[in-house]
Amino acid sequence: MENYFKGKNVEEELERSKIPIQDIPDNFLWMQVKGGSKMNNLLNHVEGILQDKAASAVVWSGAGVAIPKAISCAEIIKRQFTIQYQVTKLTFKSVEEYWEPKVDGLETIVVKRQIPVIHILLSTEEISHTNQLGYQSSHKKKFWEKESNSNNSKQPSNKVKKPFKQKKAPIQA
C-alpha cells in the first residue's frame, strides 16, 4: 500500500425512514450517536424531551465505535425513567474507501466494508409487535429467573458466607 494514499470515503447515511423496527410511534425522538458525541449533552436533551412529554419513544442509533456509547445512553435513560419496553436491532451500513495511486499506471482501489449499526427503541407506551426479534419488556420473566411458586417457600441457608481473604505473598529478601 506504499504506492497509494487514502482518498475519499463514501458512507451510506442513516435515514429516519430506514430504522428496521416495527411500529415505532409517530412522535419518536431519534438520537444519532457519533464517536465524538458528549454523553452529557445527549442525555440532557433526551431528559428534557421525555420530561416535557413531547415524545413517548426514543430511538438511539450508533455505528461502529459509537455503539457502546449508544447502548450506555439507552441504559441510563431506561433506568432513569423506568422505561419498560425496548426493541434492539443490529444492522450494517456500507462504506467505500477510495485509495488513489501515487505512481502512474496503477488503478484506484475501492475497498467496500460493512460497519455494524445498532438501533435501540425505548418506549413508555406498550409496543404492539411483542413477537419481533429484539423485543424486551420489564414485565416478562427474565430468562435467568426461576418460576416462583407460593407453595415453595425458601429455607434460609445455615451457611455463613465468609469474606474473601487475599493470600499474602511471601516476602522475598
Residue pairs with C-beta under 8 A, 6 or more apart in sequence:
1 99
3 101
3 102
3 103
3 106
4 99
4 100
4 101
4 102
4 106
4 109
5 99
5 100
5 102
6 97
6 98
6 99
6 100
7 97
7 98
7 99
7 100
7 108
8 98
9 95
9 96
9 97
9 98
10 95
10 96
10 98
11 93
11 94
11 95
11 96
12 93
12 94
12 95
14 32
14 61
14 63
14 93
14 117
16 30
19 30
19 59
19 61
19 89
19 119
20 89
20 91
20 119
21 59
21 87
21 89
21 119
21 121
21 132
21 134
22 87
22 129
22 132
23 127
23 128
23 129
24 57
24 59
24 121
25 55
25 56
25 57
25 123
25 125
27 54
27 55
27 56
27 57
28 55
28 56
28 57
28 58
28 59
28 121
28 123
29 46
29 49
29 54
29 55
29 57
29 58
29 59
30 58
30 59
30 61
31 42
31 45
31 46
31 58
31 59
31 60
31 61
31 70
31 73
32 61
32 62
33 42
33 60
33 61
33 62
33 66
33 69
33 70
33 73
34 62
34 66
35 64
35 65
35 66
35 69
37 66
37 69
39 69
39 72
39 73
39 76
42 73
43 73
43 76
43 77
46 58
46 73
46 77
47 77
47 80
49 55
49 58
50 58
50 77
50 81
50 124
56 123
56 124
56 125
57 121
57 122
57 123
57 124
57 125
58 74
58 77
58 121
58 122
59 119
59 120
59 121
59 122
60 70
60 71
60 73
60 74
60 118
60 119
60 120
60 122
61 70
61 117
61 118
61 119
61 120
62 68
62 69
62 70
62 71
62 117
62 118
63 93
63 115
63 116
63 117
63 118
64 115
64 116
64 117
67 116
67 117
67 118
70 118
70 120
71 118
71 120
74 86
74 120
74 122
77 83
77 122
78 86
78 122
81 124
82 138
83 122
83 123
83 124
84 124
84 137
84 138
84 139
85 121
85 122
85 123
85 124
85 125
85 126
85 127
85 135
85 136
85 137
86 120
86 121
86 122
86 123
86 135
86 136
86 137
87 120
87 121
87 123
87 127
87 132
87 134
87 135
87 136
88 118
88 119
88 120
88 121
88 134
88 136
89 118
89 119
89 133
89 134
90 116
90 117
90 118
90 119
91 116
91 117
91 119
92 114
92 115
92 116
92 117
93 114
93 115
93 117
94 112
94 113
94 114
94 115
95 112
95 113
95 114
95 115
96 110
96 111
96 112
96 113
97 110
97 111
97 113
98 108
98 109
98 110
99 108
99 109
99 110
99 111
100 108
101 107
101 108
121 127
127 135
129 135
130 137
141 147
